[in-house]
Amino acid sequence: SGHLLRSAQYEDTQVCAICDVDSWRREHALAAVKRIYRERFGKSYRGLKAYRDLRDLLQRDDIDAVFIATGDRWHVPAGCLAVKAGKDVYCEKPETLTVREGRQMVNVARRYCRVFSGGSQRVWDDYNWFHKMIYAGRIGRVKEVWVNVGGPSGHCDLPAVPTPPDVDWDMWIGPAPMRPFHPNLIRGGFRPYRDYSGGGMTDWGCHGFGGALFACKLHTTGPVRILPPDGKEVKHLTFEFANGIRIYHGGGWGGILSFRGTRGELPPRDGSRPKAPDIYIPHYHGRGGIFGDFLACVRTREKPFRDIEIAHRTATLCHLGNIAYWLRRPIRWDPEKEEIIGDPEAARWLDRPKREPWSLS
């Protein structure tokens, strides 16, 4: 809703459609956008229509771009449908529910020549101080990184509750396995459950690990080994990279991100925050943050800062961490082939079956 209302304030864009399977949310969003346009232009706005089914919205040829802010299970099916319909896409993080569907989404975006931006604004907005300090060499060569975010998702055991008449529950479930309705799931409470999300590992993980990868210039590759904590030598889930860098899930001292290099640490242990050097690191195009970056790229056809390839790589690291947690054993990963090495059981977690008619082709 935040992005929706900001979109209605942009002078060079027009919000012309809203889609939600919850009629209460749909009507409130419709009213909010109409109110903004009425305040801006002093008259009723009649160019806005609401939909329950995204396929109906995507049939319109007067829509250039879509913003996807569904639950995680819907991101790739909705994104692929939008791309194939000729729309550019901004998709909230985590952009994927599995590794395999992420690669499929990248391939579809490239095949149809669409601009596709992932939605982690914090990678630059919150963490650019770290990027500037590290790119300028203030701590030498990075050796270790700590990322403090939530843990993996698990089984959903919520009790069955009667489905309210204003919710299209079959459409809400979409590609996920069918289960009875529960109100927590439609109020943002789906993230702890594996059928719908990767938990904190993929939610804030796409922010935190995304920031770590960008700072270390690892955002276009992946780890080669993932080690779950064993209560002995491995205290935290550990991602090992081919260049020797280790990224840990948990620990650290600096909030979400902590770095140790050959010449020091960030942030300093004394709580200080030295001024970042005045260096330029390519990030957003245009103006208006990450969404402004997307809108600029819709016009120029450049790749956005969080291009879907980069967003997919970040989400993949989070998914691999979850698989290591779920199976409680180390995983070897080939970041070029995007394959788990020597562990067929673990490799099965790289994708999930999708409920028809939402399978990807």
C-alpha positions as CSV (number, residue, x, y, z in Angstrom):
1,S,0.0,0.0,0.0
2,G,2.9,2.4,0.6
3,H,4.3,2.0,-2.9
4,L,0.7,2.2,-4.3
5,L,0.0,5.6,-2.6
6,R,3.5,6.9,-3.5
7,S,2.9,5.9,-7.1
8,A,-0.3,8.0,-7.2
9,Q,1.8,11.0,-6.2
10,Y,4.3,10.7,-9.1
11,E,3.6,13.4,-11.7
12,D,4.7,11.3,-14.7
13,T,2.9,8.0,-13.9
14,Q,-0.8,7.1,-13.7
15,V,-2.2,4.4,-11.5
16,C,-4.9,2.8,-13.6
17,A,-5.5,-0.7,-12.1
18,I,-5.5,-2.5,-8.7
19,C,-5.7,-6.2,-8.1
20,D,-6.3,-8.1,-4.9
21,V,-8.1,-11.3,-4.0
22,D,-9.5,-9.7,-0.8
23,S,-12.4,-7.4,-1.8
24,W,-12.1,-5.3,1.5
25,R,-8.4,-4.5,0.7
26,R,-9.2,-4.0,-2.9
27,E,-12.0,-1.4,-2.3
28,H,-9.9,0.4,0.3
29,A,-7.0,0.7,-2.1
30,L,-9.3,1.9,-4.8
31,A,-10.7,4.6,-2.5
32,A,-7.3,5.7,-1.3
33,V,-5.9,6.3,-4.8
34,K,-9.1,8.0,-5.9
35,R,-8.8,10.3,-2.9
36,I,-5.2,11.2,-3.8
37,Y,-6.1,12.1,-7.4
38,R,-9.1,14.1,-6.2
39,E,-6.9,16.1,-3.9
40,R,-4.3,16.6,-6.6
41,F,-6.7,17.6,-9.4
42,G,-9.8,18.7,-7.7
43,K,-12.1,16.3,-9.5
44,S,-13.1,12.7,-9.5
45,Y,-10.7,10.2,-11.1
46,R,-12.5,7.7,-13.3
47,G,-9.5,6.0,-14.9
48,L,-9.0,3.4,-12.1
49,K,-10.4,-0.1,-12.1
50,A,-10.1,-2.9,-9.6
51,Y,-9.6,-6.6,-10.4
52,R,-9.8,-9.9,-8.5
53,D,-7.9,-11.9,-11.1
54,L,-4.5,-10.7,-12.2
55,R,-5.0,-12.3,-15.6
56,D,-7.9,-9.9,-16.4
57,L,-5.7,-6.9,-15.5
58,L,-2.8,-8.2,-17.6
59,Q,-5.0,-8.3,-20.7
60,R,-5.1,-4.5,-20.8
61,D,-2.8,-3.1,-23.4
62,D,-2.8,0.4,-21.9
63,I,-0.7,-0.8,-18.9
64,D,3.1,-0.4,-19.2
65,A,4.3,-1.8,-15.9
66,V,3.0,-3.7,-12.8
67,F,4.0,-3.7,-9.2
68,I,3.8,-7.1,-7.5
69,A,3.4,-7.1,-3.8
70,T,1.7,-10.4,-3.2
71,G,3.0,-13.1,-0.9
72,D,6.2,-14.9,-1.9
73,R,4.5,-17.9,-3.5
74,W,2.9,-15.7,-6.1
75,H,5.9,-13.6,-7.1
76,V,7.2,-15.8,-9.9
77,P,3.9,-17.0,-11.4
78,A,2.6,-13.4,-11.4
79,G,5.9,-12.0,-12.6
80,C,6.1,-14.4,-15.5
81,L,2.5,-13.8,-16.6
82,A,3.1,-10.1,-16.5
83,V,6.3,-10.3,-18.5
84,K,4.7,-12.5,-21.2
85,A,1.9,-9.9,-21.3
86,G,4.5,-7.3,-22.3
87,K,4.6,-5.5,-18.9
88,D,7.7,-4.3,-17.1
89,V,7.8,-5.5,-13.5
90,Y,8.8,-4.3,-10.1
91,C,8.5,-7.2,-7.6
92,E,8.9,-7.0,-3.9
93,K,11.5,-9.2,-2.2
94,P,11.9,-12.1,-1.7
95,E,11.4,-12.3,-5.5
96,T,11.2,-16.1,-5.5
97,L,10.0,-19.0,-3.4
98,T,12.6,-21.5,-4.8
99,V,15.9,-21.4,-6.7
100,R,14.6,-23.0,-9.9
101,E,11.7,-20.7,-10.3
102,G,14.0,-17.7,-9.9
103,R,16.2,-18.8,-12.8
104,Q,13.0,-19.3,-14.8
105,M,11.9,-15.8,-14.1
106,V,15.3,-14.4,-15.1
107,N,15.1,-16.3,-18.4
108,V,11.5,-15.2,-19.1
109,A,12.4,-11.5,-18.4
110,R,15.4,-11.7,-20.8
111,R,13.5,-13.6,-23.5
112,Y,10.7,-11.0,-23.6
113,C,13.2,-8.0,-23.2
114,R,11.4,-6.7,-20.1
115,V,12.7,-4.4,-17.3
116,F,12.4,-6.4,-14.1
117,S,13.4,-4.9,-10.8
118,G,13.7,-6.6,-7.4
119,G,12.3,-4.7,-4.5
120,S,15.0,-4.5,-1.8
121,Q,15.5,-0.8,-1.2
122,R,17.6,-1.3,1.9
123,V,20.6,-2.7,-0.1
124,W,21.4,0.8,-1.0
125,D,19.3,3.1,1.1
126,D,20.3,1.5,4.5
127,Y,23.7,0.1,3.8
128,N,25.5,2.5,1.4
129,W,27.7,3.7,4.3
130,F,29.2,0.2,4.4
131,H,29.5,0.0,0.6
132,K,31.4,3.3,0.5
133,M,33.7,2.4,3.4
134,I,34.5,-1.1,1.9
135,Y,34.9,0.0,-1.7
136,A,37.3,2.7,-0.5
137,G,39.4,0.1,1.2
138,R,38.9,1.3,4.8
139,I,39.1,-2.2,6.3
140,G,41.3,-3.8,3.6
141,R,40.1,-7.0,2.0
142,V,36.8,-8.3,3.5
143,K,37.2,-11.7,5.1
144,E,34.1,-12.2,7.2
145,V,30.5,-10.8,7.3
146,W,27.7,-11.3,9.8
147,V,24.1,-10.9,8.9
148,N,21.5,-10.7,11.7
149,V,18.1,-11.6,10.3
150,G,15.4,-14.1,11.2
151,G,15.5,-17.9,10.7
152,P,14.0,-20.4,8.3
153,S,10.3,-21.1,7.7
154,G,8.6,-24.4,8.7
155,H,5.4,-26.4,8.6
156,C,2.1,-24.6,8.8
157,D,-0.1,-26.0,11.6
158,L,-2.7,-23.2,11.9
159,P,-6.2,-24.5,12.6
160,A,-9.0,-24.3,10.0
161,V,-11.3,-21.2,10.2
162,P,-14.3,-20.5,8.0
163,T,-13.4,-18.5,4.9
164,P,-15.0,-15.0,4.9
165,P,-17.1,-14.2,1.8
166,D,-14.9,-11.2,0.8
167,V,-11.8,-13.4,0.2
168,D,-11.1,-15.6,-2.8
169,W,-9.2,-18.3,-0.9
170,D,-8.5,-20.5,-3.9
171,M,-6.9,-17.5,-5.7
172,W,-5.0,-16.5,-2.5
173,I,-3.4,-20.0,-2.2
174,G,-2.6,-19.9,-5.9
175,P,0.3,-22.2,-6.7
176,A,0.8,-23.4,-3.1
177,P,-0.7,-26.6,-1.7
178,M,-4.4,-26.1,-0.7
179,R,-5.1,-25.8,3.0
180,P,-8.0,-24.4,5.1
181,F,-8.3,-20.6,5.6
182,H,-6.8,-18.8,8.5
183,P,-6.9,-15.0,8.9
184,N,-3.2,-14.8,10.0
185,L,-2.2,-15.8,6.6
186,I,-3.8,-13.0,4.7
187,R,-2.6,-10.3,7.2
188,G,1.1,-10.8,6.5
189,G,1.4,-13.8,8.8
190,F,2.3,-16.2,6.0
191,R,6.1,-15.7,6.3
192,P,6.8,-18.3,9.0
193,Y,5.4,-21.1,6.8
194,R,7.4,-23.0,4.2
195,D,4.5,-23.4,1.7
196,Y,4.3,-19.6,1.3
197,S,7.6,-18.1,2.3
198,G,11.2,-18.7,3.4
199,G,10.7,-17.0,6.8
200,G,13.1,-14.3,8.1
201,M,15.9,-15.8,6.0
202,T,14.3,-14.6,2.8
203,D,12.2,-11.7,4.2
204,W,14.8,-9.5,5.8
205,G,17.5,-11.8,4.5
206,C,17.1,-10.4,1.0
207,H,17.9,-7.0,2.5
208,G,20.7,-8.0,4.8
209,F,22.4,-10.7,2.7
210,G,21.8,-8.5,-0.4
211,G,23.7,-5.7,1.3
212,A,26.5,-8.1,2.3
213,L,26.8,-9.5,-1.2
214,F,26.9,-6.0,-2.8
215,A,29.5,-4.8,-0.4
216,C,31.7,-7.8,-1.1
217,K,31.1,-7.6,-4.9
218,L,29.5,-11.1,-4.8
219,H,26.1,-10.1,-5.9
220,T,26.3,-11.9,-9.3
221,T,27.6,-15.2,-8.0
222,G,26.9,-17.5,-5.0
223,P,28.6,-19.5,-2.3
224,V,30.3,-22.9,-2.9
225,R,29.5,-24.4,0.5
226,I,26.8,-23.9,3.1
227,L,27.4,-25.2,6.6
228,P,24.6,-25.4,9.2
229,P,25.4,-24.8,12.9
230,D,26.5,-28.0,14.5
231,G,26.8,-26.9,18.2
232,K,30.5,-27.4,18.0
233,E,32.9,-25.8,15.6
234,V,30.3,-24.2,13.4
235,K,28.4,-21.7,15.6
236,H,26.4,-20.0,12.9
237,L,25.1,-21.0,9.5
238,T,28.1,-20.2,7.2
239,F,28.3,-19.4,3.5
240,E,31.7,-20.0,2.1
241,F,32.7,-18.4,-1.2
242,A,35.4,-19.4,-3.7
243,N,37.4,-16.3,-2.9
244,G,37.6,-17.2,0.8
245,I,35.0,-14.8,2.2
246,R,32.7,-16.2,4.8
247,I,29.2,-14.8,5.5
248,Y,27.5,-15.9,8.7
249,H,23.8,-15.9,9.6
250,G,23.7,-14.4,13.1
251,G,26.4,-13.1,15.4
252,G,28.2,-9.9,14.8
253,W,28.1,-6.6,16.7
254,G,26.7,-4.0,14.4
255,G,23.0,-4.6,14.0
256,I,22.1,-6.3,10.8
257,L,25.5,-6.1,9.2
258,S,29.0,-6.5,10.6
259,F,32.2,-6.8,8.5
260,R,35.8,-7.8,9.3
261,G,38.6,-7.2,6.9
262,T,42.4,-7.5,6.8
263,R,42.7,-4.0,8.2
264,G,39.8,-3.5,10.5
265,E,36.1,-3.9,11.3
266,L,32.8,-2.2,10.4
267,P,31.1,-0.7,12.3
268,P,33.8,0.2,14.8
269,R,33.3,-1.5,18.2
270,D,33.3,1.8,20.0
271,G,30.0,2.8,18.5
272,S,31.4,5.5,16.3
273,R,30.5,6.0,12.7
274,P,33.2,7.7,10.7
275,K,32.2,9.8,7.7
276,A,32.0,7.7,4.5
277,P,34.4,8.7,1.8
278,D,33.0,10.8,-1.1
279,I,33.1,8.1,-3.8
280,Y,30.6,7.3,-6.4
281,I,29.2,3.7,-6.6
282,P,26.8,3.1,-9.4
283,H,23.3,2.5,-7.9
284,Y,19.9,4.0,-8.8
285,H,19.0,5.6,-12.1
286,G,16.8,8.7,-12.1
287,R,15.3,10.1,-8.9
288,G,13.0,8.8,-6.2
289,G,14.8,5.8,-4.7
290,I,14.5,2.2,-5.9
291,F,11.0,2.8,-7.4
292,G,12.2,5.9,-9.2
293,D,15.1,3.7,-10.5
294,F,12.6,1.3,-11.9
295,L,10.5,4.0,-13.6
296,A,13.6,5.6,-15.1
297,C,14.6,2.2,-16.6
298,V,11.2,1.6,-18.0
299,R,11.9,4.6,-20.1
300,T,15.5,4.0,-21.0
301,R,15.4,0.2,-21.1
302,E,18.5,0.0,-18.9
303,K,18.9,-2.7,-16.2
304,P,17.7,-1.4,-12.8
305,F,19.9,-1.4,-9.7
306,R,18.3,-4.6,-8.4
307,D,17.9,-6.3,-11.8
308,I,16.2,-9.6,-11.5
309,E,19.5,-11.5,-12.0
310,I,21.0,-9.9,-9.0
311,A,17.7,-10.3,-7.0
312,H,17.6,-14.0,-7.9
313,R,21.2,-14.5,-6.8
314,T,20.5,-12.9,-3.4
315,A,17.3,-15.0,-2.9
316,T,19.2,-18.1,-4.0
317,L,21.7,-17.7,-1.1
318,C,18.8,-17.4,1.3
319,H,17.1,-20.5,-0.1
320,L,20.3,-22.5,0.2
321,G,20.6,-21.4,3.8
322,N,17.1,-22.6,4.5
323,I,17.8,-26.0,2.8
324,A,20.9,-26.4,5.0
325,Y,18.8,-25.6,8.1
326,W,15.9,-28.0,7.1
327,L,18.2,-30.9,6.4
328,R,20.8,-30.1,9.1
329,R,23.8,-30.9,6.9
330,P,26.4,-29.1,4.7
331,I,25.6,-28.4,1.1
332,R,28.0,-28.0,-1.8
333,W,26.8,-25.6,-4.4
334,D,28.0,-24.8,-8.0
335,P,27.1,-21.1,-8.5
336,E,27.7,-21.3,-12.3
337,K,25.5,-24.3,-13.0
338,E,23.2,-23.5,-10.0
339,E,23.2,-27.0,-8.9
340,I,23.6,-28.8,-5.5
341,I,26.6,-31.2,-5.8
342,G,26.3,-34.8,-4.7
343,D,23.1,-34.6,-2.6
344,P,20.0,-35.6,-4.6
345,E,17.7,-35.2,-1.6
346,A,18.9,-31.6,-1.0
347,A,18.6,-30.9,-4.7
348,R,14.9,-31.7,-4.6
349,W,14.4,-28.6,-2.5
350,L,15.6,-26.4,-5.3
351,D,12.0,-26.4,-6.7
352,R,8.5,-27.4,-5.6
353,P,5.4,-28.6,-7.5
354,K,2.9,-25.9,-8.2
355,R,-0.9,-26.3,-8.0
356,E,-2.6,-26.1,-11.4
357,P,-3.1,-24.0,-13.3
358,W,-0.1,-22.0,-12.0
359,S,2.8,-24.2,-13.1
360,L,5.5,-22.4,-15.0
361,S,6.2,-23.2,-18.7
